[in-house]
Amino acid sequence: MRLTKDEARILAEAIDDYKYKVVASNSNYKELGVFPKLHQLQLKLELFGDDKRRYGRTSQDDLNDLFVRFAKHNK
Protein backbone atom coordinates (compact mmCIF):
# COMPACT_ATOMS: atom_id res chain seq x y z
CA MET A 1 0.00 0.00 0.00
CA ARG A 2 1.32 3.40 -0.93
CA LEU A 3 0.48 6.66 0.81
CA THR A 4 0.41 10.09 -0.73
CA LYS A 5 2.01 12.99 1.08
CA ASP A 6 -1.43 14.37 1.92
CA GLU A 7 -2.56 11.01 3.32
CA ALA A 8 0.58 10.83 5.46
CA ARG A 9 -0.11 14.29 6.88
CA ILE A 10 -3.72 13.36 7.68
CA LEU A 11 -2.58 10.21 9.47
CA ALA A 12 0.06 12.19 11.40
CA GLU A 13 -2.65 14.59 12.60
CA ALA A 14 -4.84 11.66 13.63
CA ILE A 15 -2.00 10.00 15.56
CA ASP A 16 -1.22 13.30 17.28
CA ASP A 17 -4.63 13.16 18.96
CA TYR A 18 -4.91 9.38 19.26
CA LYS A 19 -1.63 8.71 21.08
CA TYR A 20 -2.84 10.53 24.20
CA LYS A 21 -6.20 8.77 24.24
CA VAL A 22 -4.85 5.26 23.75
CA VAL A 23 -2.25 5.55 26.51
CA ALA A 24 -4.76 7.09 28.92
CA SER A 25 -7.27 4.31 28.23
CA ASN A 26 -4.95 1.43 29.11
CA SER A 27 -2.19 1.51 31.73
CA ASN A 28 -0.47 -1.48 30.11
CA TYR A 29 0.23 0.63 27.04
CA LYS A 30 2.10 3.13 29.16
CA GLU A 31 4.29 0.38 30.58
CA LEU A 32 4.94 -1.03 27.10
CA GLY A 33 6.16 2.33 25.85
CA VAL A 34 3.43 2.74 23.24
CA PHE A 35 3.39 6.55 23.44
CA PRO A 36 6.99 7.07 22.27
CA LYS A 37 6.49 4.58 19.44
CA LEU A 38 3.32 6.35 18.29
CA HIS A 39 5.16 9.66 18.51
CA GLN A 40 7.98 8.26 16.35
CA LEU A 41 5.42 7.05 13.82
CA GLN A 42 3.81 10.48 13.80
CA LEU A 43 7.17 12.13 13.13
CA LYS A 44 7.90 9.68 10.29
CA LEU A 45 4.55 10.46 8.68
CA GLU A 46 5.08 14.21 9.10
CA LEU A 47 8.53 13.97 7.55
CA PHE A 48 7.24 11.93 4.61
CA GLY A 49 4.27 14.27 4.18
CA ASP A 50 6.48 17.36 4.04
CA ASP A 51 6.15 18.54 0.45
CA LYS A 52 8.86 21.06 -0.40
CA ARG A 53 6.93 22.11 -3.51
CA ARG A 54 4.28 23.66 -1.30
CA TYR A 55 6.66 26.16 0.30
CA GLY A 56 6.54 29.62 -1.15
CA ARG A 57 5.05 33.03 -1.04
CA THR A 58 1.69 32.06 -2.53
CA SER A 59 1.44 28.51 -1.16
CA GLN A 60 -1.65 27.60 0.77
CA ASP A 61 -0.90 24.42 2.62
CA ASP A 62 -2.66 24.50 5.95
CA LEU A 63 -4.83 21.64 7.23
CA ASN A 64 -7.96 23.05 5.56
CA ASP A 65 -6.25 23.17 2.16
CA LEU A 66 -5.03 19.64 2.73
CA PHE A 67 -8.55 18.33 3.33
CA VAL A 68 -9.93 20.18 0.30
CA ARG A 69 -7.27 18.59 -1.93
CA PHE A 70 -7.81 15.18 -0.36
CA ALA A 71 -11.59 15.32 -0.84
CA LYS A 72 -11.30 16.43 -4.47
CA HIS A 73 -8.86 13.66 -5.42
CA ASN A 74 -10.63 10.85 -3.57
CA LYS A 75 -14.20 11.04 -4.85
PyMOL commands that set and color helices and strands:
alter all, ss='L'
color gray80, all
select helices_A, chain A and resi 5-25+27-32+34-49+52-54+63-73
alter helices_A, ss='H'
color red, helices_A
deselect
rebuild
show_as cartoon
